[in-house]
Amino acid sequence: MGIIQGVLKEELENSLRMLKRYRQEYKALPKGSLVRKKVKNKEYDYLACRENGKFALKYMGQLSDKEKSEYIEAKKKRLEYRKLIADLRDQVKFIKRALHERK
């Protein structure tokens, strides 16, 4: 086995390990995002998410600023993890091609 193949295999193992970790962290984040609805001059917070493949709004009541910021941060982190996961999947595919591996 050549030096380059050894480096590629090591990089493949690292990428797969990181991909697994990112997926676990992504699943641990709270699902959905906050939506504010105005009803009769009052604003209410709802959590918009999917349940069993269908869109659902859950009434959250009056949320504190801290709770709102947690949902906003979770939404940002989900977007970051989606990008990282997509990039890693492409990287794994490229390395496997370079190593002439099949699925």
Summary of the structure (lengths in Angstrom):
residues: 103
radius of gyration: 20.3
end to end distance: 20.6
largest distance: 71.7
contacts: 229
relative contact order: 0.17
helix: 58%
strand: 24%
